[in-house]
Amino acid sequence: MRRTGLRPRRLVPTGLAIVLAVAFVAGTMIFSDSAKGALVDQYARAARNVDVALTAAPGGRLAPADLEAVRRTDGVASVAGRMRERLPLLDRNGRLVASFGTPGYGIDVGDDSALRPYDLTSGSPPASDGEAAIDSKTAETTGYRIGDSATVVDASDQRRSLRIVGIVAITGGVSTTVLTRAALTRLTDATGYREVVATIGSGAEAEAVRDRLPVPAEAVARTGDQLRRDLAKQAFAQISGLTIGLLLFAAVAVLVAGFVIANTFGILVAQRQRETALLRCVGARRGQILRSLLADSALVGAAGAVLGLVLGYAVAWGLLAGSVALGLQLPSGGLVLTPYPLLVSLIVGPLVTMVSAVVPAVRATRIPPVAALRMAVPATGRSRRSLVVAAALVAVAGTLTTVAGLRLAQPEPAMILVVAGGIGNFLALLLISPLVIGRLVAVLGWLPGRLFGVPARLAIANARRNPGRTAATTAALLVGVGLMAGGSTIAATVDRTAEVQLDQAYPVDYLITPAAGQRGIAPAVGAGLSGDRAFDLIAGVKRADGRVPGGTVTVAGISGAAIGTAYRPEVTAGRLAEFGPGTALVATGEGEVGDQLVVTAGSRKHTVRVAALVQNSDLVGEVILGPGDFAALYPGQRDDSLILLRAAPGTDAPAARQRIDAALAAHPLVQVDDLASVRAERGAAVRQIVGIIAVLLGFALVIALVGITNTLSLSVLERTRESALIRALGLTRGQLRATLLIEALLMAAAGAVAGVAFGVLYGWLTAEAAFGPTDALLVVPGGQLASFVVIAAVAGAGAAVLPSRRAARASVVGAMADA
């Protein structure tokens, strides 16, 4: 039986599909391990040489007495306290150095160099009150160098100048300034430690010393190993979402490879009907034939897995090098190869190949020996009816799940249900595709048939002759292009909907907000801007926590003149014109129009009438009051939480921004968001996301094109006599090549068009679910989708070049004699 197995040369494309799929799986896993290793090394710096640690509760501090108590603990050899306090750093232009609005921190230089949570990369540690060291990332972004003077903002919001004497490497996503303990205490008005770390003496056990530590209320005592594990978990959280996303893409590649393998084995089994029948006639049992085919698939899968693992190493290197484009800043480090990717790859390759080959192999064992001696086994109508019934049942289930998701108000579960319904309907589409793809090929081939004559009409007839094979060939493309179209539609729809909502709710040019951790915006900021003729609309918004009968809410105070001008919320009930003293705008779900709403702030209570229900805004709040009603609840609050600003007609953007920066020169901890820049950055981010999706799904498309090449190559062998006959009747070699090229182009275009249509539909529905009760504004990125179809069609035609050349070069007489 082994000698009669499938010819290895014909299984090469199948092996290539497995190589690419396994490469993506292995590459993703190696990348994940390497990224984790680099992050662990980075975060382990904070726990280096630490045997035991005492950590204060979040927001709390350990007193100097706690450090002394640790020092006196039996088994402790050396001890160090670690201070970490908010200390904003300004750049060379006097603006805040922040990460996503979060100012930087200051840490103390440390008494024990072995227990410092940072490495000194250049210069020297600060030794006096006027000296500081900054982290290397901040030095790179700001341009600060050793010897420069940098400015920090102290606890009294006063600027203080420090001379930079060193550059350090330290874990953290925000700027870090290293100072002497005395200087940090003076600048932040804080005393005490966030953490106390210690080493133990020889012969002592870390667990025993930890258990002897005096632990204040809400503090945590850990061994150094426990601290390192906790830091590792914190590091892994940074890349968990990315790793999951990459594994999903890898799963898509494996799925597409499965389609290609199943199609290939189906064709090969069909081509060997006579040979299989002869084997059955001379005594071969069904089990032997089944085992032979599965053994072939296992060997191909194993070979593909080994080669895919080698290629996966290169994929991991590419992912690591491109991690910045994927939205992740990783520390430098080499690739880490663990046994886990090796094991998974060597299992995935043979397993996927064998599972994909099971159905064709079982079908081969069921061919009656006598019937298989005929040219073909006729298909029965029963299988088509069964296919339609199964597809209808799956489609009904998928549609019901989708509708259920769209009716939910909570975005996350709604999206999950819509995606689940999309998967169901996609399976239904795959089941029904043999009845659809052929007709779609005929529609797409109408114009080529008129333009290119006989070759195009033969191509259409060839593609429609075996709809099951054509559907299986295009299924892989349908998956890849469908996901790309869906991702592009979601990204474009979310971007446009968010932009329109922002423009409608905040018809202004600038948002002024305090930096994270700051109390608010001083009244002087709004007062200074209100007298500037460069701006024709200025509205301050005050925010505070409050309670209503339904729970805790954010209460906002804004003038009635700003409602409908600087702030235009979407109204779901009532009218904005009803807003005024004694009334409130309330987020949908917090009350009904006309109700009396009691708002509580501490010991104060204030009753207002609900004037209108509006869509909730994170920037403003759930309950919006007029200035007088807000002051009655919060009489001591003078600072604004947000200032909405619109430039006057005729004022260009650079001039307006220059005026704002001048007004904020004395307030470095106030930030300005230029809404035009926000829109541009969001648009660039959307384009980047679409590009990343296209690159990652490119693996699936390459595998799909391998499948098209494989199918055409095998069908050329299957149609050897037919090709020779039509050549004998007058078809030229060029026309035969054109026939196969057009056939491949039409199959690829049909799969791409079907994928685009399905992807756009469920991309829009997913975006609808993401926005909840707000209607999403469907945006179909026509240019991108058209490029997907064109690229797929051209690549499909390119995949047919070698098979078409082979068919055209065959001798007419020899082909008819050998067939």
CORCOR-V203920 format. One record per helix or strand of 2 or more residues. SS is the DSSP state (A for helix, B for strand). FROM is the first residue (numbers start at 1). TO is the last residue. If there is no record, write none. Layout:
ss/from/to
SS/FROM/TO
SS/FROM/TO
This chain:
ss/from/to
A/2/4
A/8/47
B/52/55
A/64/71
B/76/82
B/84/86
B/89/90
B/98/99
B/102/103
B/105/108
A/113/115
B/119/123
B/131/135
A/136/142
B/149/153
B/159/169
B/176/179
A/181/188
B/195/200
A/206/212
B/220/223
A/224/271
A/273/281
A/286/321
A/339/365
A/369/372
A/381/406
A/411/452
A/454/465
A/467/505
B/510/514
A/523/530
B/535/548
B/551/557
A/560/562
B/571/574
A/576/578
B/583/587
B/596/601
B/604/614
B/623/625
A/627/633
B/642/647
A/653/663
B/670/674
A/675/718
A/720/728
A/733/770
A/782/799
A/801/809
A/812/818
